[in-house]
Amino acid sequence: MENGICIALTGGIACGKSTVCGFWHKWGAEILDADDVAHELIAPGGSCVDAVALEFGDKVRSPDGGIDRKRLGAIVFHDEIARLRLNDLIHPSVLQHLRTWAGRIREQGRHGVAAIPLLYESRSSEGWDSVVCVAADSEVVFQRLADRGLSRPEAEARVASQWPVRQKCARADIVIENSGTLLELEGACRRVWKEIFEPQPRMEPRRI
């Protein structure tokens, strides 16, 4: 069996990472979202629940025994030091899970996409076959966040909690711009899909 391919997908908040993953999943890729992994780690029975509660107090515990993500978010999205402490508690376990998953994808000859919003912030960019960044213009991002119900100050706090998206773009292997229509995004995703997962064999030069 041929070795599989596993790439990392990153980008700014509300830039369209989930939509990109939706297209690629439809075309045959297995998707793993780092946010989903992190949520499992602080869900009831998760391995990071006690550490997070010890760091931020029992006020962040939920009645079901996990961590109340809304209460935790209210703390870390307005306090950079608190956010960095949380990242130090959770990201090593998230990264280990992602690495194990990527190894299995490659061994089984499949296509894998790890969606990692904080790829560069968490120093997790090494070891992927390619890194793709999804970007959008700032006002487009703020409008999307407003459509999700966030106030402008809340949206600005979320955006400020990550690296600037153009800084991420500068480090990525491939950039997908998503400030236009869904059809335009699908076309861009198809082009990147073909480039990464369906590369054409190079023709050997011939003498005639």
Secondary structure as GFF3:
##gff-version 3
##sequence-region A 1 208
A	DSSP	beta_strand	5	11	.	.	.	ID=ss1
A	DSSP	alpha_helix	17	26	.	.	.	ID=ss2
A	DSSP	beta_strand	30	33	.	.	.	ID=ss3
A	DSSP	alpha_helix	34	41	.	.	.	ID=ss4
A	DSSP	alpha_helix	49	56	.	.	.	ID=ss5
A	DSSP	three_ten_helix	58	60	.	.	.	ID=ss6
A	DSSP	alpha_helix	69	76	.	.	.	ID=ss7
A	DSSP	alpha_helix	80	107	.	.	.	ID=ss8
A	DSSP	beta_strand	111	115	.	.	.	ID=ss9
A	DSSP	beta_strand	131	135	.	.	.	ID=ss10
A	DSSP	alpha_helix	138	147	.	.	.	ID=ss11
A	DSSP	alpha_helix	152	160	.	.	.	ID=ss12
A	DSSP	alpha_helix	165	171	.	.	.	ID=ss13
A	DSSP	beta_strand	174	177	.	.	.	ID=ss14
A	DSSP	alpha_helix	182	197	.	.	.	ID=ss15
###
